[in-house]
Amino acid sequence: MRKVSLILKRCWYYVIGLLSFSIIGFITQRIIISVLMETNINPTQDLYNIKYYILGFGPYYLVVYTLIYFAILYFVSKYDKYIMNKLNDKLEQVKEHQKEISNWGDEDV
Amino acid sequence: MYKDKVVIVVVTIIVFSAIIFGSLMAYYTYKAPMRVDNIDDMIYVINGSSEDDNNFILERYAVLKQLSISCKMRDDKTGEVRKFSKEEMNEFNERIGGKEAVLNYLRSIEDKEERRKMIQYARENLKIITDDEMAEFCQ
């Protein structure tokens, strides 16, 4: 159950990320193209042609975003492990310190 | 705290990579070969007929200007891509007469209304004359 919810969560992040990535990338692409070609940006015309843009550029955006997404997942999981190890080390240190303190208390008694 | 940091870094990476990728896509789209129905027909159009050199000179120059971005033509039917050398591009330019021939053609139009329309067409639709050149015509 926990695994299923984790997978669903990751799928949701993937879709949200893909949409944001495509929208930001496409707006940048459109602005640069219009500057290079000295043409005006016509949002109505662009919306009308959106189907062709998705068919033409969509696969490139999909492939690149998928690679970035999995790279991010890999590095985040690595960072997660690093942080967990660090916390575990600190926990061990705290435990040892507490042991030492309790030992001093016993000696005093 | 740790989670916030990761979220900020991930969002920044996605935004910056989208901007960089969008810029690259724009560059490759701009530099993509000019798509035509038939390469030989388009070369024939650029070269024009020998009878009247000013025939469709504005359109021919606009096509040449577009071709000069990538120096490549792609046949939409066969998928063939042909690259043009500098010499070939110069030859096309000489056949048309260069930018000077376009400007001379516009200057030679006697009917003022027709001339104004052609200048506007060359500037706004074909984008083959600059604002400075347009200002020169308006004087």
gemmi code that builds the backbone of each chain (N, CA, C; Angstrom):
import gemmi

chains = {
    "A": [
        ("MET", (0.833, -1.216, 0.000), (0.000, 0.000, 0.000), (0.864, 1.261, 0.000)),
        ("ARG", (1.913, 1.185, 0.856), (2.822, 2.329, 0.961), (3.597, 2.527, -0.347)),
        ("LYS", (3.969, 1.378, -0.955), (4.723, 1.430, -2.210), (3.864, 2.022, -3.330)),
        ("VAL", (2.584, 1.604, -3.336), (1.661, 2.091, -4.372), (1.495, 3.605, -4.265)),
        ("SER", (1.326, 4.070, -3.036), (1.140, 5.524, -2.854), (2.411, 6.285, -3.240)),
        ("LEU", (3.587, 5.663, -2.985), (4.861, 6.298, -3.369), (4.974, 6.393, -4.892)),
        ("ILE", (4.576, 5.295, -5.573), (4.637, 5.289, -7.049), (3.675, 6.334, -7.620)),
        ("LEU", (2.458, 6.391, -7.038), (1.467, 7.376, -7.506), (1.978, 8.806, -7.296)),
        ("LYS", (2.617, 9.011, -6.152), (3.175, 10.324, -5.831), (4.241, 10.711, -6.861)),
        ("ARG", (5.103, 9.750, -7.189), (6.180, 10.008, -8.159), (5.614, 10.275, -9.558)),
        ("CYS", (4.554, 9.536, -9.908), (3.904, 9.748, -11.215), (3.323, 11.172, -11.272)),
        ("TRP", (2.707, 11.573, -10.177), (2.112, 12.909, -10.094), (3.201, 13.979, -10.251)),
        ("TYR", (4.334, 13.796, -9.551), (5.446, 14.748, -9.656), (5.972, 14.783, -11.086)),
        ("TYR", (6.005, 13.586, -11.706), (6.511, 13.486, -13.087), (5.636, 14.309, -14.031)),
        ("VAL", (4.307, 14.149, -13.897), (3.369, 14.854, -14.789), (3.454, 16.368, -14.554)),
        ("ILE", (3.449, 16.770, -13.273), (3.521, 18.207, -12.944), (4.824, 18.794, -13.497)),
        ("GLY", (5.927, 18.063, -13.281), (7.247, 18.520, -13.749), (7.298, 18.602, -15.256)),
        ("LEU", (6.723, 17.586, -15.921), (6.737, 17.569, -17.389), (5.976, 18.771, -17.947)),
        ("LEU", (4.821, 19.055, -17.345), (4.021, 20.203, -17.811), (4.791, 21.509, -17.600)),
        ("SER", (5.371, 21.690, -16.413), (6.115, 22.924, -16.141), (7.311, 23.039, -17.079)),
        ("PHE", (8.044, 21.934, -17.226), (9.232, 21.920, -18.085), (8.850, 22.285, -19.525)),
        ("SER", (7.774, 21.663, -20.032), (7.363, 21.908, -21.426), (6.892, 23.345, -21.614)),
        ("ILE", (6.108, 23.847, -20.654), (5.578, 25.209, -20.807), (6.720, 26.233, -20.772)),
        ("ILE", (7.615, 26.110, -19.782), (8.731, 27.071, -19.678), (9.635, 26.955, -20.910)),
        ("GLY", (9.962, 25.712, -21.290), (10.833, 25.486, -22.448), (10.223, 26.020, -23.727)),
        ("PHE", (8.941, 25.750, -23.922), (8.301, 26.175, -25.172), (8.185, 27.700, -25.255)),
        ("ILE", (7.867, 28.346, -24.107), (7.779, 29.819, -24.114), (9.156, 30.415, -24.452)),
        ("THR", (10.215, 29.861, -23.857), (11.576, 30.334, -24.153), (11.879, 30.141, -25.638)),
        ("GLN", (11.558, 28.945, -26.136), (11.818, 28.623, -27.548), (11.091, 29.604, -28.464)),
        ("ARG", (9.836, 29.855, -28.139), (9.006, 30.733, -28.990), (9.562, 32.166, -29.006)),
        ("ILE", (9.982, 32.646, -27.802), (10.509, 34.015, -27.706), (11.804, 34.121, -28.519)),
        ("ILE", (12.709, 33.154, -28.348), (14.002, 33.218, -29.055), (13.794, 33.125, -30.562)),
        ("ILE", (12.903, 32.226, -30.991), (12.621, 32.075, -32.426), (12.090, 33.392, -32.995)),
        ("SER", (11.164, 34.029, -32.270), (10.583, 35.271, -32.807), (11.619, 36.391, -32.855)),
        ("VAL", (12.569, 36.367, -31.912), (13.646, 37.376, -31.945), (14.560, 37.102, -33.142)),
        ("LEU", (14.943, 35.844, -33.337), (15.845, 35.498, -34.445), (15.201, 35.737, -35.807)),
        ("MET", (13.920, 35.390, -35.926), (13.241, 35.502, -37.218), (12.596, 36.882, -37.436)),
        ("GLU", (12.691, 37.722, -36.401), (12.074, 39.055, -36.442), (10.571, 38.973, -36.731)),
        ("THR", (9.916, 38.037, -36.063), (8.465, 37.920, -36.233), (7.770, 38.226, -34.901)),
        ("ASN", (6.497, 38.545, -34.997), (5.746, 38.830, -33.780), (5.233, 37.530, -33.165)),
        ("ILE", (5.049, 37.557, -31.835), (4.453, 36.389, -31.172), (2.941, 36.589, -31.202)),
        ("ASN", (2.263, 35.600, -31.758), (0.808, 35.690, -31.838), (0.204, 34.534, -31.028)),
        ("PRO", (-0.168, 34.787, -29.771), (-0.648, 33.683, -28.917), (-1.861, 32.952, -29.493)),
        ("THR", (-2.761, 33.692, -30.150), (-3.949, 33.041, -30.717), (-3.531, 32.039, -31.801)),
        ("GLN", (-2.595, 32.477, -32.633), (-2.105, 31.605, -33.707), (-1.368, 30.397, -33.116)),
        ("ASP", (-0.585, 30.658, -32.068), (0.163, 29.573, -31.429), (-0.779, 28.543, -30.806)),
        ("LEU", (-1.862, 29.042, -30.188), (-2.838, 28.116, -29.593), (-3.526, 27.291, -30.674)),
        ("TYR", (-3.741, 27.932, -31.817), (-4.382, 27.242, -32.933), (-3.468, 26.119, -33.460)),
        ("ASN", (-2.153, 26.393, -33.425), (-1.187, 25.413, -33.949), (-0.636, 24.471, -32.881)),
        ("ILE", (-1.204, 24.536, -31.686), (-0.623, 23.790, -30.551), (-0.488, 22.284, -30.848)),
        ("LYS", (-1.449, 21.742, -31.600), (-1.424, 20.305, -31.925), (-0.145, 19.956, -32.713)),
        ("TYR", (0.183, 20.834, -33.668), (1.374, 20.587, -34.497), (2.655, 20.758, -33.685)),
        ("TYR", (2.639, 21.739, -32.766), (3.810, 21.950, -31.908), (4.021, 20.724, -31.014)),
        ("ILE", (2.903, 20.195, -30.465), (3.028, 19.026, -29.578), (3.567, 17.825, -30.361)),
        ("LEU", (3.027, 17.641, -31.576), (3.480, 16.512, -32.391), (4.934, 16.699, -32.837)),
        ("GLY", (5.312, 17.930, -33.122), (6.661, 18.210, -33.633), (7.726, 18.213, -32.547)),
        ("PHE", (7.473, 18.935, -31.452), (8.500, 19.100, -30.424), (8.270, 18.227, -29.191)),
        ("GLY", (7.014, 17.755, -29.001), (6.660, 16.983, -27.807), (7.608, 15.836, -27.494)),
        ("PRO", (7.917, 14.966, -28.467), (8.793, 13.834, -28.162), (10.156, 14.251, -27.614)),
        ("TYR", (10.728, 15.349, -28.146), (12.037, 15.816, -27.657), (11.936, 16.250, -26.193)),
        ("TYR", (10.865, 17.021, -25.899), (10.659, 17.486, -24.523), (10.458, 16.302, -23.575)),
        ("LEU", (9.686, 15.324, -24.054), (9.381, 14.144, -23.236), (10.661, 13.377, -22.897)),
        ("VAL", (11.486, 13.142, -23.916), (12.717, 12.360, -23.707), (13.663, 13.106, -22.760)),
        ("VAL", (13.874, 14.394, -23.033), (14.821, 15.163, -22.221), (14.319, 15.280, -20.779)),
        ("TYR", (13.012, 15.544, -20.615), (12.490, 15.679, -19.250), (12.594, 14.347, -18.503)),
        ("THR", (12.297, 13.238, -19.192), (12.375, 11.924, -18.537), (13.800, 11.671, -18.026)),
        ("LEU", (14.796, 12.004, -18.864), (16.193, 11.810, -18.444), (16.510, 12.672, -17.221)),
        ("ILE", (16.082, 13.937, -17.269), (16.340, 14.849, -16.142), (15.640, 14.334, -14.881)),
        ("TYR", (14.392, 13.873, -15.056), (13.604, 13.405, -13.902), (14.290, 12.224, -13.211)),
        ("PHE", (14.727, 11.259, -14.026), (15.353, 10.089, -13.414), (16.721, 10.427, -12.815)),
        ("ALA", (17.422, 11.370, -13.440), (18.697, 11.825, -12.871), (18.445, 12.488, -11.516)),
        ("ILE", (17.388, 13.307, -11.447), (17.047, 13.974, -10.182), (16.682, 12.931, -9.119)),
        ("LEU", (15.867, 11.941, -9.519), (15.467, 10.887, -8.571), (16.692, 10.160, -8.012)),
        ("TYR", (17.646, 9.882, -8.915), (18.855, 9.153, -8.518), (19.661, 9.975, -7.507)),
        ("PHE", (19.868, 11.268, -7.852), (20.689, 12.100, -6.970), (19.991, 12.400, -5.639)),
        ("VAL", (18.669, 12.553, -5.695), (17.934, 12.811, -4.451), (18.010, 11.586, -3.534)),
        ("SER", (17.879, 10.378, -4.118), (17.958, 9.170, -3.280), (19.362, 9.015, -2.692)),
        ("LYS", (20.390, 9.406, -3.501), (21.789, 9.344, -3.001), (21.949, 10.319, -1.836)),
        ("TYR", (21.404, 11.527, -2.023), (21.508, 12.569, -0.992), (20.756, 12.139, 0.271)),
        ("ASP", (19.614, 11.478, 0.042), (18.798, 10.942, 1.144), (19.622, 9.972, 1.993)),
        ("LYS", (20.327, 9.066, 1.298), (21.151, 8.059, 1.993), (22.278, 8.746, 2.758)),
        ("TYR", (22.872, 9.770, 2.117), (23.979, 10.495, 2.736), (23.508, 11.168, 4.026)),
        ("ILE", (22.333, 11.806, 3.940), (21.778, 12.500, 5.108), (21.446, 11.495, 6.213)),
        ("MET", (20.868, 10.327, 5.808), (20.498, 9.294, 6.796), (21.744, 8.778, 7.509)),
        ("ASN", (22.809, 8.537, 6.740), (24.060, 8.056, 7.348), (24.614, 9.075, 8.336)),
        ("LYS", (24.538, 10.353, 7.910), (25.048, 11.432, 8.752), (24.252, 11.481, 10.074)),
        ("LEU", (22.927, 11.373, 9.937), (22.062, 11.416, 11.132), (22.323, 10.221, 12.038)),
        ("ASN", (22.518, 9.046, 11.405), (22.803, 7.841, 12.185), (24.114, 7.993, 12.956)),
        ("ASP", (25.140, 8.549, 12.280), (26.432, 8.776, 12.943), (26.260, 9.692, 14.147)),
        ("LYS", (25.486, 10.768, 13.931), (25.263, 11.732, 15.006), (24.526, 11.064, 16.173)),
        ("LEU", (23.546, 10.218, 15.807), (22.775, 9.501, 16.815), (23.681, 8.594, 17.644)),
        ("GLU", (24.603, 7.913, 16.929), (25.569, 7.038, 17.607), (26.425, 7.841, 18.583)),
        ("GLN", (26.858, 9.019, 18.110), (27.698, 9.887, 18.950), (26.943, 10.319, 20.209)),
        ("VAL", (25.670, 10.677, 19.993), (24.846, 11.106, 21.125), (24.672, 9.965, 22.114)),
        ("LYS", (24.449, 8.749, 21.566), (24.272, 7.570, 22.425), (25.527, 7.319, 23.254)),
        ("GLU", (26.687, 7.403, 22.567), (27.963, 7.180, 23.256), (28.181, 8.228, 24.340)),
        ("HIS", (27.845, 9.460, 23.996), (28.000, 10.561, 24.941), (27.123, 10.340, 26.170)),
        ("GLN", (25.883, 9.892, 25.927), (24.956, 9.628, 27.037), (25.471, 8.497, 27.917)),
        ("LYS", (26.079, 7.478, 27.259), (26.647, 6.342, 27.991), (27.757, 6.813, 28.915)),
        ("GLU", (28.635, 7.690, 28.338), (29.752, 8.226, 29.121), (29.236, 8.992, 30.328)),
        ("ILE", (28.183, 9.815, 30.070), (27.616, 10.622, 31.167), (27.064, 9.718, 32.259)),
        ("SER", (26.354, 8.645, 31.831), (25.767, 7.731, 32.829), (26.865, 6.986, 33.587)),
        ("ASN", (27.989, 6.675, 32.882), (29.117, 6.020, 33.549), (29.722, 6.920, 34.621)),
        ("TRP", (29.870, 8.210, 34.303), (30.411, 9.169, 35.285), (29.503, 9.233, 36.510)),
        ("GLY", (28.219, 9.208, 36.244), (27.246, 9.261, 37.345), (27.408, 8.068, 38.268)),
        ("ASP", (27.629, 6.849, 37.663), (27.797, 5.637, 38.449), (29.062, 5.706, 39.312)),
        ("GLU", (30.171, 6.266, 38.672), (31.437, 6.368, 39.407), (31.294, 7.281, 40.624)),
        ("ASP", (30.559, 8.401, 40.444), (30.360, 9.355, 41.532), (29.636, 8.723, 42.712)),
        ("VAL", (28.637, 7.850, 42.339), (27.862, 7.201, 43.402), (28.771, 6.202, 44.141)),
    ],
    "B": [
        ("MET", (13.306, 21.338, 6.903), (14.451, 22.152, 6.461), (15.182, 21.457, 5.298)),
        ("TYR", (15.493, 20.167, 5.537), (16.211, 19.375, 4.525), (15.333, 19.159, 3.296)),
        ("LYS", (14.026, 18.917, 3.557), (13.082, 18.697, 2.456), (12.914, 19.963, 1.620)),
        ("ASP", (12.806, 21.118, 2.307), (12.647, 22.405, 1.622), (13.816, 22.656, 0.680)),
        ("LYS", (15.013, 22.374, 1.198), (16.234, 22.590, 0.415), (16.186, 21.780, -0.886)),
        ("VAL", (15.813, 20.492, -0.740), (15.752, 19.588, -1.903), (14.720, 20.087, -2.911)),
        ("VAL", (13.544, 20.502, -2.406), (12.487, 20.982, -3.314), (12.957, 22.219, -4.080)),
        ("ILE", (13.602, 23.158, -3.372), (14.088, 24.386, -4.031), (15.107, 24.036, -5.119)),
        ("VAL", (16.037, 23.137, -4.787), (17.072, 22.750, -5.759), (16.440, 22.064, -6.973)),
        ("VAL", (15.496, 21.142, -6.731), (14.861, 20.405, -7.845), (14.083, 21.361, -8.747)),
        ("VAL", (13.307, 22.275, -8.142), (12.531, 23.232, -8.954), (13.470, 24.119, -9.773)),
        ("THR", (14.573, 24.577, -9.136), (15.543, 25.418, -9.856), (16.145, 24.661, -11.036)),
        ("ILE", (16.501, 23.392, -10.796), (17.099, 22.579, -11.873), (16.109, 22.456, -13.032)),
        ("ILE", (14.843, 22.167, -12.718), (13.841, 21.976, -13.783), (13.644, 23.283, -14.568)),
        ("VAL", (13.548, 24.409, -13.857), (13.323, 25.702, -14.547), (14.509, 26.041, -15.440)),
        ("PHE", (15.736, 25.940, -14.884), (16.911, 26.299, -15.681), (17.122, 25.351, -16.853)),
        ("SER", (16.906, 24.057, -16.612), (17.092, 23.113, -17.720), (16.041, 23.355, -18.801)),
        ("ALA", (14.808, 23.753, -18.392), (13.771, 24.056, -19.398), (14.183, 25.269, -20.230)),
        ("ILE", (14.739, 26.288, -19.573), (15.169, 27.492, -20.310), (16.306, 27.143, -21.282)),
        ("ILE", (17.278, 26.371, -20.787), (18.419, 26.002, -21.640), (17.952, 25.134, -22.809)),
        ("PHE", (17.102, 24.148, -22.508), (16.623, 23.258, -23.569), (15.774, 24.023, -24.598)),
        ("GLY", (14.920, 24.937, -24.101), (14.116, 25.770, -25.007), (14.991, 26.602, -25.930)),
        ("SER", (16.082, 27.151, -25.379), (17.006, 27.951, -26.193), (17.675, 27.086, -27.263)),
        ("LEU", (18.093, 25.880, -26.856), (18.734, 24.970, -27.819), (17.767, 24.572, -28.933)),
        ("MET", (16.519, 24.272, -28.530), (15.507, 23.885, -29.522), (15.263, 25.037, -30.500)),
        ("ALA", (15.240, 26.269, -29.959), (15.020, 27.439, -30.815), (16.157, 27.567, -31.814)),
        ("TYR", (17.386, 27.359, -31.330), (18.552, 27.479, -32.213), (18.500, 26.418, -33.319)),
        ("TYR", (18.188, 25.171, -32.927), (18.160, 24.108, -33.931), (16.988, 24.283, -34.912)),
        ("THR", (15.873, 24.829, -34.409), (14.740, 25.078, -35.315), (15.118, 26.179, -36.313)),
        ("TYR", (15.807, 27.184, -35.787), (16.226, 28.311, -36.634), (17.220, 27.852, -37.701)),
        ("LYS", (18.122, 26.963, -37.283), (19.173, 26.493, -38.193), (18.751, 25.261, -39.006)),
        ("ALA", (17.500, 24.857, -38.877), (17.031, 23.659, -39.596), (16.983, 23.938, -41.097)),
        ("PRO", (17.152, 22.891, -41.934), (17.087, 23.112, -43.385), (15.735, 23.686, -43.814)),
        ("MET", (15.781, 24.505, -44.867), (14.552, 25.104, -45.384), (13.704, 24.005, -46.053)),
        ("ARG", (12.457, 23.884, -45.633), (11.613, 22.800, -46.159), (10.916, 23.252, -47.436)),
        ("VAL", (11.088, 22.462, -48.487), (10.466, 22.801, -49.776), (9.780, 21.570, -50.372)),
        ("ASP", (8.913, 21.818, -51.344), (8.228, 20.699, -52.003), (9.157, 19.988, -52.980)),
        ("ASN", (9.962, 20.795, -53.661), (10.904, 20.216, -54.619), (12.144, 21.117, -54.688)),
        ("ILE", (13.289, 20.548, -54.458), (14.518, 21.356, -54.379), (14.829, 22.024, -55.716)),
        ("ASP", (14.728, 21.242, -56.810), (15.073, 21.798, -58.134), (14.132, 22.934, -58.518)),
        ("ASP", (12.845, 22.765, -58.197), (11.874, 23.824, -58.510), (12.215, 25.104, -57.741)),
        ("MET", (12.609, 24.933, -56.486), (12.926, 26.103, -55.668), (14.188, 26.807, -56.183)),
        ("ILE", (15.162, 26.023, -56.629), (16.378, 26.627, -57.202), (16.005, 27.405, -58.461)),
        ("TYR", (15.093, 26.831, -59.240), (14.629, 27.500, -60.467), (13.939, 28.832, -60.109)),
        ("VAL", (13.147, 28.798, -59.029), (12.450, 30.021, -58.597), (13.469, 31.083, -58.159)),
        ("ILE", (14.475, 30.668, -57.399), (15.478, 31.633, -56.917), (16.248, 32.231, -58.093)),
        ("ASN", (16.624, 31.379, -59.017), (17.392, 31.875, -60.172), (16.562, 32.785, -61.066)),
        ("GLY", (15.256, 32.528, -61.160), (14.375, 33.367, -61.968), (14.592, 33.155, -63.456)),
        ("SER", (13.710, 33.745, -64.245), (13.854, 33.603, -65.704), (14.779, 34.705, -66.212)),
        ("SER", (15.438, 34.424, -67.284), (16.404, 35.390, -67.810), (15.716, 36.559, -68.528)),
        ("GLU", (14.420, 36.348, -68.850), (13.723, 37.406, -69.603), (13.501, 38.667, -68.757)),
        ("ASP", (13.004, 38.479, -67.554), (12.737, 39.640, -66.719), (13.400, 39.431, -65.355)),
        ("ASP", (14.491, 40.143, -65.126), (15.251, 39.962, -63.884), (14.484, 40.425, -62.650)),
        ("ASN", (13.561, 41.382, -62.851), (12.844, 41.916, -61.696), (11.583, 41.135, -61.355)),
        ("ASN", (11.365, 40.044, -62.089), (10.166, 39.254, -61.859), (10.232, 38.594, -60.475)),
        ("PHE", (9.290, 38.925, -59.616), (9.240, 38.383, -58.252), (10.569, 38.543, -57.507)),
        ("ILE", (11.234, 39.654, -57.736), (12.566, 39.820, -57.128), (12.498, 39.862, -55.593)),
        ("LEU", (11.431, 40.470, -55.068), (11.304, 40.554, -53.602), (11.158, 39.168, -52.994)),
        ("GLU", (10.289, 38.362, -53.608), (10.050, 37.013, -53.082), (11.310, 36.148, -53.233)),
        ("ARG", (11.980, 36.300, -54.375), (13.193, 35.505, -54.609), (14.269, 35.853, -53.582)),
        ("TYR", (14.386, 37.150, -53.307), (15.396, 37.577, -52.334), (15.021, 37.093, -50.920)),
        ("ALA", (13.706, 37.098, -50.624), (13.249, 36.622, -49.302), (13.575, 35.140, -49.138)),
        ("VAL", (13.355, 34.369, -50.203), (13.658, 32.925, -50.144), (15.165, 32.728, -49.958)),
        ("LEU", (15.954, 33.517, -50.691), (17.413, 33.394, -50.586), (17.885, 33.769, -49.179)),
        ("LYS", (17.263, 34.802, -48.609), (17.632, 35.238, -47.259), (17.336, 34.123, -46.247)),
        ("GLN", (16.192, 33.484, -46.442), (15.831, 32.386, -45.536), (16.782, 31.199, -45.719)),
        ("LEU", (17.126, 30.939, -46.978), (18.036, 29.821, -47.269), (19.431, 30.078, -46.692)),
        ("SER", (19.829, 31.354, -46.659), (21.189, 31.680, -46.193), (21.371, 31.401, -44.691)),
        ("ILE", (20.281, 31.198, -43.945), (20.410, 30.901, -42.502), (21.084, 29.531, -42.313)),
        ("SER", (20.617, 28.528, -43.069), (21.169, 27.183, -42.889), (21.963, 26.706, -44.100)),
        ("CYS", (21.746, 27.359, -45.249), (22.364, 26.941, -46.529), (21.981, 25.499, -46.876)),
        ("LYS", (20.809, 25.070, -46.379), (20.366, 23.694, -46.654), (18.903, 23.718, -47.049)),
        ("MET", (18.554, 22.800, -47.978), (17.145, 22.644, -48.357), (16.739, 21.198, -48.107)),
        ("ARG", (15.514, 21.024, -47.640), (15.043, 19.652, -47.382), (13.786, 19.412, -48.206)),
        ("ASP", (13.834, 18.351, -49.023), (12.676, 17.987, -49.836), (11.660, 17.278, -48.937)),
        ("ASP", (10.465, 17.874, -48.819), (9.451, 17.293, -47.926), (8.934, 15.946, -48.417)),
        ("LYS", (8.968, 15.756, -49.744), (8.413, 14.501, -50.287), (9.400, 13.349, -50.163)),
        ("THR", (10.649, 13.596, -50.546), (11.633, 12.505, -50.553), (12.502, 12.482, -49.299)),
        ("GLY", (12.548, 13.606, -48.582), (13.378, 13.680, -47.376), (14.829, 14.002, -47.686)),
        ("GLU", (15.129, 14.263, -48.958), (16.508, 14.569, -49.365), (16.935, 15.942, -48.835)),
        ("VAL", (18.160, 16.004, -48.322), (18.684, 17.294, -47.840), (19.870, 17.685, -48.724)),
        ("ARG", (19.825, 18.919, -49.254), (20.943, 19.361, -50.094), (21.599, 20.575, -49.444)),
        ("LYS", (22.928, 20.484, -49.311), (23.660, 21.606, -48.711), (24.272, 22.432, -49.839)),
        ("PHE", (24.180, 23.739, -49.703), (24.731, 24.632, -50.721), (26.034, 25.231, -50.223)),
        ("SER", (27.012, 25.259, -51.129), (28.305, 25.828, -50.745), (28.236, 27.354, -50.796)),
        ("LYS", (29.295, 27.999, -50.299), (29.347, 29.465, -50.313), (29.285, 29.991, -51.744)),
        ("GLU", (29.971, 29.272, -52.635), (30.016, 29.692, -54.052), (28.617, 29.662, -54.659)),
        ("GLU", (27.887, 28.568, -54.341), (26.524, 28.447, -54.873), (25.624, 29.565, -54.347)),
        ("MET", (25.796, 29.867, -53.047), (24.986, 30.925, -52.441), (25.311, 32.274, -53.073)),
        ("ASN", (26.604, 32.487, -53.319), (27.015, 33.742, -53.972), (26.441, 33.832, -55.384)),
        ("GLU", (26.416, 32.672, -56.043), (25.881, 32.620, -57.409), (24.390, 33.008, -57.423)),
        ("PHE", (23.647, 32.452, -56.455), (22.215, 32.801, -56.345), (22.062, 34.303, -56.110)),
        ("ASN", (22.900, 34.802, -55.207), (22.832, 36.226, -54.849), (23.132, 37.089, -56.086)),
        ("GLU", (24.121, 36.651, -56.856), (24.472, 37.412, -58.070), (23.362, 37.368, -59.105)),
        ("ARG", (22.692, 36.214, -59.187), (21.588, 36.072, -60.157), (20.478, 37.082, -59.827)),
        ("ILE", (20.231, 37.251, -58.537), (19.186, 38.199, -58.126), (19.703, 39.633, -58.239)),
        ("GLY", (20.989, 39.798, -57.957), (21.582, 41.140, -58.008), (21.829, 41.709, -56.625)),
        ("GLY", (21.634, 40.879, -55.614), (21.881, 41.306, -54.243), (20.816, 42.257, -53.714)),
        ("LYS", (21.101, 42.774, -52.541), (20.151, 43.677, -51.881), (19.967, 44.957, -52.684)),
        ("GLU", (21.046, 45.372, -53.333), (21.006, 46.620, -54.110), (19.945, 46.532, -55.216)),
        ("ALA", (19.847, 45.362, -55.836), (18.857, 45.180, -56.915), (17.434, 45.302, -56.361)),
        ("VAL", (17.246, 44.782, -55.141), (15.923, 44.872, -54.502), (15.580, 46.338, -54.229)),
        ("LEU", (16.562, 47.068, -53.674), (16.335, 48.482, -53.362), (16.103, 49.284, -54.652)),
        ("ASN", (16.884, 48.970, -55.678), (16.705, 49.672, -56.977), (15.317, 49.418, -57.552)),
        ("TYR", (14.881, 48.152, -57.390), (13.542, 47.797, -57.893), (12.469, 48.621, -57.174)),
        ("LEU", (12.617, 48.715, -55.857), (11.629, 49.485, -55.074), (11.677, 50.970, -55.458)),
        ("ARG", (12.904, 51.468, -55.705), (13.046, 52.888, -56.094), (12.423, 53.139, -57.462)),
        ("SER", (12.486, 52.087, -58.306), (12.042, 52.280, -59.704), (10.514, 52.288, -59.858)),
        ("ILE", (9.795, 51.890, -58.819), (8.323, 51.872, -58.932), (7.818, 53.318, -58.958)),
        ("GLU", (7.159, 53.679, -60.032), (6.779, 55.084, -60.195), (5.495, 55.457, -59.442)),
        ("ASP", (4.520, 54.562, -59.503), (3.258, 54.826, -58.804), (3.510, 54.857, -57.289)),
        ("LYS", (3.241, 56.015, -56.659), (3.585, 56.196, -55.240), (2.858, 55.213, -54.324)),
        ("GLU", (1.575, 55.018, -54.614), (0.767, 54.125, -53.780), (1.283, 52.687, -53.882)),
        ("GLU", (1.564, 52.280, -55.121), (2.082, 50.937, -55.385), (3.437, 50.754, -54.681)),
        ("ARG", (4.255, 51.807, -54.760), (5.584, 51.772, -54.151), (5.472, 51.629, -52.633)),
        ("ARG", (4.569, 52.402, -52.054), (4.373, 52.344, -50.609), (3.938, 50.930, -50.179)),
        ("LYS", (3.037, 50.364, -50.971), (2.530, 49.020, -50.658), (3.670, 47.983, -50.733)),
        ("MET", (4.483, 48.123, -51.793), (5.576, 47.158, -51.993), (6.626, 47.273, -50.881)),
        ("ILE", (6.901, 48.523, -50.476), (7.883, 48.736, -49.397), (7.362, 48.119, -48.098)),
        ("GLN", (6.078, 48.361, -47.856), (5.454, 47.803, -46.654), (5.479, 46.264, -46.691)),
        ("TYR", (5.201, 45.728, -47.871), (5.211, 44.269, -48.061), (6.621, 43.712, -47.818)),
        ("ALA", (7.608, 44.419, -48.355), (9.005, 43.970, -48.200), (9.457, 44.047, -46.748)),
        ("ARG", (8.984, 45.065, -46.039), (9.407, 45.240, -44.647), (8.639, 44.312, -43.702)),
        ("GLU", (7.312, 44.327, -43.817), (6.507, 43.603, -42.826), (6.302, 42.121, -43.128)),
        ("ASN", (6.095, 41.790, -44.386), (5.846, 40.384, -44.707), (7.133, 39.612, -44.996)),
        ("LEU", (7.963, 40.185, -45.863), (9.159, 39.449, -46.267), (10.357, 39.732, -45.369)),
        ("LYS", (10.349, 40.847, -44.674), (11.423, 41.264, -43.763), (12.781, 41.288, -44.459)),
        ("ILE", (12.795, 41.867, -45.633), (14.067, 41.924, -46.356), (14.672, 43.320, -46.357)),
        ("ILE", (13.935, 44.307, -45.859), (14.565, 45.624, -45.731), (14.506, 46.077, -44.270)),
        ("THR", (15.529, 46.825, -43.892), (15.637, 47.234, -42.492), (14.843, 48.526, -42.262)),
        ("ASP", (14.751, 48.900, -40.991), (14.050, 50.140, -40.651), (14.748, 51.352, -41.259)),
        ("ASP", (16.095, 51.318, -41.276), (16.865, 52.449, -41.836), (16.561, 52.602, -43.325)),
        ("GLU", (16.534, 51.457, -44.020), (16.251, 51.504, -45.465), (14.828, 52.000, -45.718)),
        ("MET", (13.925, 51.594, -44.850), (12.533, 52.026, -44.994), (12.436, 53.539, -44.760)),
        ("ALA", (13.187, 54.018, -43.764), (13.185, 55.454, -43.472), (13.729, 56.243, -44.668)),
        ("GLU", (14.736, 55.645, -45.318), (15.322, 56.302, -46.498), (14.272, 56.452, -47.611)),
        ("PHE", (13.428, 55.426, -47.763), (12.369, 55.481, -48.791), (11.300, 56.513, -48.434)),
        ("CYS", (11.068, 56.657, -47.145), (10.008, 57.567, -46.716), (10.398, 59.035, -46.861)),
        ("GLN", (11.720, 59.291, -46.939), (12.165, 60.689, -47.028), (11.760, 61.333, -48.355)),
    ],
}
model = gemmi.Model(1)
for chain_id, residues in chains.items():
    chain = gemmi.Chain(chain_id)
    for i, (resn, *xyz) in enumerate(residues, 1):
        res = gemmi.Residue()
        res.name, res.seqid = resn, gemmi.SeqId(i, " ")
        for name, pos in zip(("N", "CA", "C"), xyz):
            atom = gemmi.Atom()
            atom.name, atom.element = name, gemmi.Element(name[0])
            atom.pos, atom.b_iso = gemmi.Position(*pos), 0.0
            res.add_atom(atom)
        chain.add_residue(res)
    model.add_chain(chain)
structure = gemmi.Structure()
structure.add_model(model)
structure.setup_entities()
